[in-house]
Amino acid sequence: MTGGEVAGVLVAVFWAILVSFLAVVLVRLAQTLKATTKLVADVTEQAVPLLADASATVRTAQTQLERVDSIASDVQEVTSNASALSSTVASTFGGPLVKVAAFGYGVRQAMSRRGGVPEPGPEPVRRRVIVGRTVPAARRRKKG
């Protein structure tokens, strides 16, 4: 065998090894692509119903939010009406009730001074007036 033949055999063996290696790589790549295709198909098959469910859930949530908004506006209106009613009742009955309470207090004070109804609370301080006595000069200066 000559040097050219040996070199030709070596190149042929090298090309055979390279082709075998590339064939193995291509077979594995084909298997990976098949698995990827199957995975994408499965994900698509499961994702479509999930997206439909999510869309329905979002629509339901929107409906509920609209209801809550409506309820909140109704509550605000009721609160406003209750405030107006409270102001009206206070202005209508507040003045007369204060007058009636003041009148009752005045009547109670008048009765207690006459001795009819005892006044609740601490015993009032009573001053005695003695006829013929004069107020000391120091007290007159403070009052005057």
Buried (B, 14 or more C-beta within 10 A) or exposed (E): EEEEEEEEEEEEEEEEEEEEEEEEEEEEEEEEEEEEEEEEEEEEEEEEEEEEEEEEEEEEEEEEEEEEEEEEEEEEEEEEEEEEEEEEEEEEEEEEEEEEEEEEEEEBEEEBEEEEEEEEEEEEEEEEEEEEEEEEEEEEEEEE
